[in-house]
Amino acid sequence: MPPIPAPRAEGTTQHTPVPLYWCEYGDRAAPPVLVLHGGPGASHDYLLPQMLELAREHRVVLYDQRGGGRSRHDDDRAEIGWQEQVVDVATVVEELGIQPLTIVGYSWGGLLAMLYAIEAAAGRVQPVPARLALIDPAPATREHRAEFEAEFARRQAGPAVAALRAALLASGLRERDPDAFRQRTFELSVAGYFADPARAHDLTPFRVTGRVQQSIWRSLGEYDLRRELAALRIPSLVMHGRQDPIPLASSEEVASALGAELVVLESCGHVPYVEQPAPLFSALLPFLR
């Protein structure tokens, strides 16, 4: 895997309730794109270096959402819900001058982008996004989320991942190279996201803050965003891997509600920027232009 390049600029926010780490890539004068990572409770790092393909044409801004990555804080013990994450998006956009606002949201970041757009359309945050690009967005309903959880658990317990685990335990890697063993253990923990579990080795490792992840999902309750999405008038693009454990039906419903084009990526699971980068960016870059 290529090394992750140093950002053109980086820092921490000054106007959010807790400082949030942010970084920028690409030409400062190019059209801006805010990239929202998945999780919740993760960090931006695992989108790199592949998602920096966007920096060829755009000023790409990423940040670690509250409670994850370099935006974790010892005094940050209060419940973090989706509303706090939405307000953080608005504050980051204002502080870093990301306008007109184009959001590229991946996984949970796609759901966060949808939540932000709904709140902006209702006037509770500003600005309203000019465009939304949703890459394998987390389900827009609790029902589809339950389907995803069941499918991911099935894959992780299935024969393909079990065979990879057995091969790792028999390899002697734990004793020969503990760091490589830990890396391989991480890869197997996310293998169920991939159309081919063996491709997980191309994903930059990341960690999830479990309490943050749980509190955000808890705050959503028995959610269903489809009606609010149908009221939006924002140019949008939805991309989804055919073999993603998140049901394709979820992204079909999101695209239908938004009046958006749906691009289905073949031989691809939940991580298209690793599994199928060429068709992903062939659809994404023209939309962003």
Secondary structure, DSSP 8 states (H G I E B T S, - for coil): -------SEEEE-SSSSS--EEEEES-TTS-EEEEE--TTT--SGGGTTGGGGGGGTSEEEEE--TTSGGG--TT--S---HHHHHHHHHHHHHHHT--S-EEEEETHHHHHHHHHHHHHHTTSSS---SEEEEES---SBHHHHHHHHHHHHHHHTSHHHHHHHHHHHHTTHHHH-HHHHHHHHHHHHSGGGSSSGGGGGGS------HHHHHHHHHHH-S-B-HHHHHT----EEEEEETT-SS-HHHHHHHHHHHT-EEEEETT--S-HHHH-HHHHHHHHHHHH-
